[in-house]
Amino acid sequence: MSRPAAKGWCPSALRPMKSGDGLLVRIKPNFGQLNSKQLLVLADCLDHFGNGLLDITSRTNLQIRGVKEQNYSNLILKLQTERLLGTSEKLDRLNVIVSPFIRENSLTWRCANQIYSSVENLPLLPEKFGFCIDCDESRYLSNQSGDIFIERSSGSGLVLRCAGLKKGFSTDESNLTSDVKKIIGWYLEKQNSEETERPMRMRDIVSKNKFPWKTSNELKKPLLEEVTVGSYQGYFVLAAPFGQLKSEHLRKLAAVNQKIQFTINRMLITESLPDKNHGLVNEPHDNRLKMNVCPGAPHCSSATIKTRHLAESLAHQKEFILGGNIHISGCSKGCASPNSKDMCIVGNEGTYDIVEKGYAWDKPVVKCSSQTSVLEHLKEIRS
């Protein structure tokens, strides 16, 4: 089966999207970082203007949930006053993912800073268009959703690589901005020649068109190590339970950290751990790390099941999911993960479709009428 078309658009702060619990307002912290003051401001915004919940997206963006339309303008003014949000439409639409453990004035930092600084001189990009900036000793972002990858060459230079290509276009810091602009110009030219309802991603453009510049295989080889929960080189890596934080989480983080970084796989990199009752995932064997879970009902108008309630129940049933990855989706769009999973539990008009070894939109192997029957079915197949 093919994936159902998404409804609506990719929300931002200046262009929010209505969901089941109110407006979704998405902010995009520069370098994925917030300092302690900004964390406290954001926590207050969640409580005063939203419903106290914050989603971490797969692109390290932050979504304030449940914003009432009459509160929206006051929320935006507060975010802009506290420098959590700019006023520019181009900056609001810009998507940048930087590698984990980013250090100020590192190569990754400097390249990202060029993109942030030059955004007003770039064309207005499609909402989903994004940059992955990955210039450290190892490459962390190779499998992330991006359109232009800025990576380190095997020497001391830089490589611009378009999604869908294995080889890259050689550049350096002095020419980075102009070369990025050149590639974007080519992409938009090809984009405009296509008669499609929605803008195409870069990988679709390069699959149909020959890349016009010379490329070379000079990328620095990635290490196999992945970012996971635990301590790492003086930092602590934590995960938000099912990708969602509460205002109290932010306050506890702000109490013991000068700044934190939101990073890939909906994780957080902190300088210090909050108290023992922080409510975050800090054990690498926590079952919640094996689950991709969308907000579900009533937060999303497309969802017909309470995904988080089911996920919490499964997290305490170790024998059910040990060794497998689960996607719990409120509907067949599968927004929480575009990838194949060992099992998908999908809402369907209030019932539960179960897909094995596939995607949320695939044909289910069994249909369950209730959460209890889901647990009973899982107990049968795991015994």
C-alpha angles and dihedrals in degrees: 000000000000122000114266115247115263117247123230121358142286102286127223133175097269092040106039124182128226115240135173094280099037136282122348110221114190122199125188114208114211110255086002089276136130127181124222094265092051091049090055092047090050091049090053090049091053091054100038101039106018138032097274094264130115125190121209108212127213087256093057092255123137125233122201107209134208099023112168114225092238089056097046100090092048090050092052092048090051093048092049093046091053092045094245088121137028129218099236120104091211093053091044090056096043116113117200128168117189126194119268122267091028114186124209113261092010118135091262090049093049093048092048090048089055091054093048092046096047099043093104089058093052124085117262103274130213113271095252097043110118147175126225111200111195113158103142128110091277128033114242102168104055092114097040126111106263141130103209120032118200106201141164119261124228086259126040098291136086134256127210109207125184118219108262094034125097093200128062143217112249118236141142138220093272093056100031099103095045092046092049089051090050093053092045090052090054091046093051092046090055090041092056091051091059119086099218132141093225128035114265122238120243094257089058092050094050091047089060101035136048112247104244100216133068115265131193135194096243099128118136107249114251122241116235093233115112131200110260139162115286140062119319129179094328095320132098120227114207133175129220110238104261089343096296132113132192126219089253089059090056093049092051091049092048091052093065105023133068089203141349134203124225106214145172123311089033092285134142128222113210138179094220139015120247120231120301093268095057094123095222127124109259103153119085091216095055108130091222088073089065093059134083107197129178121213091261126186132015093013096058121047091212094055122091100183135056097249098180093053091053092045092054090051092050093046089066094048098078096173091058100061108017108135096011139088120231131200116199110193129180090215139005095271088085096210095169093063134008091196134095114262136193087247136006122195107197132188114236115177091321096316129098124248115196120209120187122207095353150070131302091253095051124107110279122238092212139009122219124199098209145011089259091057089049090057091046091051092049090049090055097050094045095049 
